Amino acid sequence: MQARTPAPGDDSSAEPARVGRAEAARWSGALDLLKLVRSRPGVTRAEAARELHVGSGTATEISARLRALDLIAEAPAPPTGRGRPTTTLHAHPDGPLAAVVDVRFADWVVAIADLEGNLVDTTSGRHASKRPERVFADIRAAVGELAGRYDGRVRAVSISATGTVRRNAIVQSSVLGWRDLEIEPLLPGVPQALGNDATLAGLAEARRSHPGRSVLYLTIEVGIGGIFVDEGHAVTGATGAGGEFGHAPLGDPAVPCPCGAYGCWDVAVDGRAVARLRGEDEPEDPRAYLIEALVDPGARAAVEECSTVLGRGTAGLVNILDPEIVCLGGLAPELRRAAAEPFEAAFGAGLMGFRRDDPPRVVPSALGPDAPILGAAEAAWDVILTEAGIAAWTEQRFG
């Protein structure tokens, strides 16, 4: 039996020496290397050594330990000339996985995500009923079926939900009519995370498309949501309910919102707003209605008004949060494109004077409709890639 190798600063005298593979993951730098492989799949071992400020021998030893734990795999790197050959680092084909869920207005998607962020197995379904117990019964069955294909390798579950999230509950979903909904574990015994869909979409956009930057993410589906992400960390407040930009009073103060407030931005920029401005009843599917309205000449004035409100509200958030980049997701890029001049005029007029010479770039989403579920994968791997998460994997895998 071989005693474990203590990490720097580890006072192993405080507990009996433990042995075996389950302790190898505690070796210094292992988690840093795993997180690097997650953010940069295919990074070479030589690049990893430089990035982590360790010697090549240390990088080689860490990689070997992680290979032994089925956490990473290595492949020969293409030759680049002089110097010793190196390898590229990837997700292990038998390594840990995450189950990720996207609960949307009319349907849901469940997928399995690997270390590199690939969705390797996916299933979906439409809501047979808006009753939450029925929706989550279907989702629970889908998660169980997918996880069952991978022999205990699913080490976290993460849920993206269209609604306000506080800790482990959906406290309000205006579009689905849910309130104070506690989400029971979808996979018993496996850690579970829950997040707002716009928050998770913004997290994915920031980490994958604008790493290291401060990003204001805004998305229009049914209503508008978003999040401010600073250097890869979503600013969600004390209980996780932060980022509810759609419920800032940036709309018409006479218009009620299903959330209980008046004048919400949420009901001033989407398909409901276009219908109201045209004197029509609220559409059954506001998202589909907005898509059609964007190309309907008869809806032009209403679309321009919504684009104006979007630009003005975006400027206000830029003044408050000071992002480097504004990223628009969902139907927001299409609304801006359909009525570009009203958006730009309102955005420029709403900025503080000192910002107008160098405003943050406003860019469309790079991830498209997959952004929420990819954000759920980010949140799931934040759970897995911890000392406790890796220890649980090695204990379950190797005993």
C-alpha positions in Angstrom: 0.0 0.0 0.0 1.3 3.4 -0.9 0.7 6.5 1.3 -0.9 9.5 -0.3 1.2 12.3 -1.6 0.3 15.4 0.4 -0.6 18.6 -1.4 1.5 21.7 -0.5 0.1 23.2 2.8 -1.7 20.0 3.6 -1.3 19.0 7.3 -1.6 15.3 6.9 -0.7 14.8 10.6 -4.2 16.0 11.4 -5.7 12.8 10.1 -4.5 9.3 9.5 -2.7 8.7 6.2 -5.1 7.4 3.6 -4.2 5.4 0.6 -5.4 4.5 -2.8 -6.5 6.1 -6.0 -9.3 8.1 -4.3 -6.6 10.3 -2.7 -4.6 10.9 -5.9 -7.0 13.6 -7.1 -6.0 15.7 -4.0 -2.6 16.1 -5.4 -1.7 19.8 -6.0 -2.7 21.1 -9.4 -5.0 18.3 -10.4 -8.2 20.4 -10.3 -6.4 23.3 -12.0 -5.4 21.0 -14.9 -9.0 19.6 -15.1 -10.4 23.1 -15.3 -7.9 24.0 -18.0 -8.8 21.0 -20.1 -12.5 21.9 -19.6 -12.0 25.5 -20.9 -9.4 24.6 -23.6 -10.0 21.0 -24.8 -7.0 19.7 -26.7 -4.5 21.9 -24.8 -1.0 20.4 -25.0 0.7 19.2 -21.9 3.5 21.7 -22.5 1.0 24.6 -22.8 -0.7 23.4 -19.6 2.6 23.4 -17.7 3.2 27.0 -18.8 -0.4 28.1 -18.0 -0.3 26.5 -14.6 3.3 27.7 -13.9 4.6 24.2 -13.1 7.5 22.3 -14.6 7.1 19.8 -17.4 7.8 16.9 -15.0 5.1 18.1 -12.6 2.6 18.4 -15.5 3.5 14.9 -16.6 3.0 13.5 -13.2 -0.4 15.2 -12.7 -1.5 14.0 -16.1 -0.6 10.5 -15.2 -2.5 10.6 -12.0 -5.6 12.0 -13.7 -5.4 9.3 -16.5 -5.3 6.6 -13.8 -8.5 8.1 -12.4 -10.2 8.1 -15.8 -10.4 11.9 -15.7 -8.4 12.8 -18.7 -7.0 11.1 -21.8 -3.9 12.1 -23.8 -3.1 11.9 -27.5 0.1 12.6 -29.4 0.3 16.3 -30.4 1.1 17.1 -34.0 4.9 17.7 -34.4 5.8 21.4 -34.4 9.5 21.2 -35.1 12.2 21.2 -32.4 11.7 20.2 -28.8 10.4 17.2 -27.1 7.2 15.7 -28.3 4.2 16.5 -26.2 0.5 15.4 -25.9 -2.9 16.9 -26.1 -5.3 16.6 -23.2 -8.9 15.6 -23.5 -12.0 14.3 -21.7 -11.5 10.6 -20.8 -13.9 8.4 -22.8 -14.9 6.7 -19.5 -14.8 9.8 -17.4 -17.4 11.6 -15.3 -20.5 13.2 -17.0 -23.2 15.7 -16.2 -26.9 15.5 -16.9 -28.3 18.8 -18.0 -31.9 20.0 -18.4 -33.5 23.0 -20.2 -37.1 23.7 -19.1 -38.7 26.1 -21.6 -42.0 27.7 -22.3 -43.5 24.8 -24.4 -40.9 22.0 -24.1 -37.9 20.6 -22.5 -34.5 19.1 -23.4 -32.3 16.7 -21.5 -28.7 15.9 -22.4 -25.5 14.4 -21.2 -22.5 16.7 -21.2 -18.8 15.6 -21.0 -15.8 17.5 -19.6 -15.2 19.2 -22.9 -18.7 20.7 -23.0 -20.0 18.3 -25.7 -23.6 17.3 -25.5 -23.1 13.6 -26.2 -26.7 12.3 -25.8 -29.9 14.3 -26.1 -33.6 13.7 -25.8 -36.6 16.2 -25.7 -40.3 16.5 -25.3 -43.2 18.9 -25.3 -45.2 19.7 -22.2 -48.2 17.4 -22.2 -49.5 19.7 -19.4 -48.3 22.9 -17.7 -48.7 21.2 -14.3 -45.2 21.2 -12.8 -45.6 17.7 -11.3 -46.4 16.3 -14.8 -43.6 18.2 -16.5 -41.0 17.1 -14.0 -42.2 13.5 -14.0 -41.4 13.4 -17.7 -38.1 15.1 -17.2 -37.2 12.8 -14.3 -37.9 9.7 -16.5 -35.7 11.1 -19.3 -32.8 11.9 -17.0 -33.0 8.4 -15.4 -33.1 6.8 -18.8 -30.1 8.7 -20.2 -28.0 8.4 -17.0 -28.7 4.6 -16.9 -26.8 4.3 -20.2 -23.6 5.5 -18.5 -23.1 3.1 -15.6 -22.9 5.6 -12.7 -20.7 8.1 -14.6 -23.3 11.0 -14.2 -21.9 13.0 -11.2 -24.1 16.1 -11.3 -27.5 17.2 -12.6 -28.1 20.9 -13.6 -31.4 22.4 -14.5 -32.0 25.6 -16.6 -35.6 26.9 -15.9 -37.6 29.8 -17.4 -38.4 31.5 -14.1 -37.0 33.3 -11.1 -34.8 30.9 -9.1 -33.9 31.2 -5.5 -31.6 28.5 -4.0 -33.3 25.2 -5.0 -36.7 26.5 -5.9 -38.4 28.2 -8.8 -40.1 31.0 -6.8 -42.0 32.4 -9.8 -42.4 31.6 -13.5 -44.8 34.0 -15.0 -44.8 32.3 -18.4 -45.5 28.8 -17.0 -47.7 30.0 -14.1 -45.6 28.3 -11.4 -44.8 29.7 -7.9 -42.8 28.4 -5.0 -41.8 25.1 -6.7 -39.2 23.0 -5.0 -37.4 20.8 -7.4 -36.9 17.3 -6.0 -33.7 15.5 -7.0 -34.0 14.2 -10.6 -31.3 11.6 -10.0 -31.2 10.4 -6.3 -27.9 10.6 -4.6 -26.4 12.9 -7.3 -25.8 16.7 -6.5 -28.2 19.0 -8.3 -28.0 22.6 -9.4 -30.8 24.9 -10.5 -30.5 28.2 -12.4 -32.5 30.7 -14.4 -32.3 30.1 -18.1 -31.1 33.6 -19.0 -28.5 33.5 -16.2 -27.1 30.2 -17.4 -27.2 31.3 -21.1 -25.2 34.4 -20.1 -22.7 32.3 -18.1 -22.1 30.1 -21.2 -21.8 33.0 -23.5 -19.3 34.8 -21.3 -17.1 31.8 -20.5 -17.1 30.3 -24.0 -17.3 33.3 -26.3 -15.8 36.1 -24.1 -13.5 34.5 -21.5 -12.1 36.8 -18.9 -14.4 39.7 -19.9 -17.2 41.4 -18.1 -20.4 40.7 -20.1 -23.9 42.0 -19.9 -26.1 39.3 -21.4 -29.7 40.0 -22.4 -32.1 37.7 -24.1 -35.7 38.0 -25.4 -38.0 34.9 -25.5 -41.2 35.4 -23.7 -40.2 38.5 -21.8 -36.6 39.6 -21.4 -34.0 38.2 -19.0 -30.3 38.4 -18.5 -27.3 38.4 -16.2 -24.0 40.3 -15.6 -21.0 38.0 -15.7 -17.7 39.3 -14.4 -14.6 37.3 -15.3 -16.6 34.1 -15.6 -18.7 34.5 -12.5 -22.5 35.2 -12.8 -23.6 38.0 -10.3 -26.7 36.4 -8.9 -27.0 38.1 -5.5 -27.4 36.6 -2.1 -30.0 33.9 -2.9 -29.4 33.3 -6.6 -32.4 35.5 -7.7 -30.3 38.3 -9.1 -30.3 39.3 -12.8 -34.1 39.7 -13.1 -33.6 42.7 -15.5 -37.0 42.0 -17.1 -38.7 43.2 -13.9 -37.0 46.6 -13.8 -39.5 49.3 -14.3 -38.3 50.2 -17.8 -41.7 49.9 -19.5 -45.1 51.6 -19.5 -46.0 52.1 -15.8 -49.7 51.5 -16.6 -49.1 48.0 -17.9 -49.3 45.1 -15.4 -46.9 42.2 -15.5 -47.8 38.7 -14.5 -45.1 39.0 -11.8 -47.4 41.4 -9.9 -45.5 44.6 -10.6 -46.4 47.4 -13.1 -44.2 48.8 -15.9 -41.9 45.8 -16.2 -39.4 45.7 -19.1 -40.4 42.1 -19.5 -43.8 43.0 -21.1 -42.5 46.0 -23.1 -40.2 44.3 -25.6 -41.6 40.9 -26.6 -44.5 39.5 -28.6 -47.0 40.5 -26.0 -45.9 44.1 -26.3 -46.1 44.1 -30.1 -49.7 42.6 -29.9 -50.7 45.2 -27.3 -49.3 48.1 -29.3 -51.3 46.8 -32.3 -54.5 46.6 -30.3 -54.6 42.8 -30.4 -55.2 40.2 -27.7 -52.2 38.7 -26.0 -50.9 35.8 -28.3 -50.9 32.3 -27.1 -47.3 31.9 -28.2 -45.6 35.3 -27.8 -42.3 34.0 -29.2 -43.8 32.8 -32.4 -45.9 36.0 -32.7 -42.8 38.2 -32.4 -41.0 36.2 -35.1 -43.8 36.8 -37.5 -44.2 40.5 -36.5 -40.5 41.2 -37.2 -41.2 40.7 -41.0 -44.8 42.0 -41.1 -45.0 45.6 -42.5 -48.2 46.1 -40.6 -46.3 45.6 -37.3 -43.5 48.0 -38.2 -44.5 50.8 -35.8 -44.9 48.4 -32.8 -41.6 46.6 -33.6 -39.8 50.0 -33.7 -41.3 50.9 -30.3 -40.1 47.7 -28.8 -36.7 48.1 -30.3 -36.5 51.6 -28.8 -37.4 50.3 -25.4 -34.8 47.6 -25.7 -32.1 50.1 -26.6 -33.1 52.5 -23.8 -33.1 49.8 -21.2 -29.8 48.4 -22.4 -28.2 51.8 -22.0 -29.5 52.1 -18.5 -27.9 48.7 -17.5 -24.6 49.7 -19.2 -24.6 52.8 -17.1 -25.2 50.7 -13.9 -23.0 47.7 -14.6 -20.1 49.0 -16.8 -19.7 45.9 -18.9 -17.0 45.5 -21.6 -19.4 43.7 -23.9 -23.2 43.5 -24.3 -24.3 40.2 -25.7 -27.9 39.8 -27.1 -29.5 36.4 -27.2 -32.8 34.8 -28.1 -34.8 37.1 -30.4 -33.1 40.3 -29.2 -30.6 40.3 -32.1 -33.5 39.9 -34.6 -35.5 42.7 -32.9 -32.5 45.0 -33.0 -31.8 44.1 -36.7 -35.4 44.6 -37.7 -35.4 48.2 -36.2 -31.8 49.1 -36.0 -32.1 52.9 -36.1 -34.6 53.1 -33.2 -32.4 50.8 -31.1 -29.2 52.7 -31.8 -30.8 56.1 -31.2 -32.3 55.0 -27.9 -29.1 53.3 -26.8 -26.9 56.3 -27.6 -29.3 58.8 -26.0 -29.5 56.7 -22.8 -25.7 56.4 -22.3 -24.0 58.7 -19.9 -22.1 61.3 -21.9 -18.6 60.0 -21.1 -19.6 56.6 -22.5 -20.7 57.7 -25.9 -17.2 58.0 -27.4 -16.3 54.4 -26.4 -19.5 52.4 -25.7 -19.3 48.7 -25.1 -19.7 46.5 -28.2 -23.2 45.1 -28.6 -22.9 41.7 -30.2 -25.3 38.8 -31.0 -25.1 35.5 -29.2 -22.5 33.0 -30.5 -24.2 30.0 -29.0 -27.8 30.6 -30.1 -30.6 28.5 -28.7 -28.2 26.0 -27.0 -26.9 28.7 -24.7 -29.1 27.8 -21.6 -28.4 24.1 -21.7 -24.7 24.8 -22.3 -24.8 27.1 -19.3 -26.4 24.3 -17.3 -23.4 22.2 -18.2 -21.1 25.0 -17.0 -22.9 25.0 -13.6 -22.8 21.2 -13.4 -19.1 21.0 -14.0 -18.6 23.7 -11.4 -20.0 21.1 -8.9 -18.0 18.2 -10.3 -14.7 20.0 -10.5 -14.2 20.5 -6.8 -12.1 18.5 -4.3 -15.3 16.9 -2.9 -16.6 16.2 -6.4 -13.5 14.5 -7.6 -13.2 12.5 -4.3 -16.7 11.3 -4.8 -15.9 10.2 -8.4 -12.8 8.3 -7.4 -14.5 6.7 -4.4 -17.5 5.6 -6.5 -15.3 4.5 -9.5 -12.5 2.7 -7.7 -13.7 2.2 -4.1 
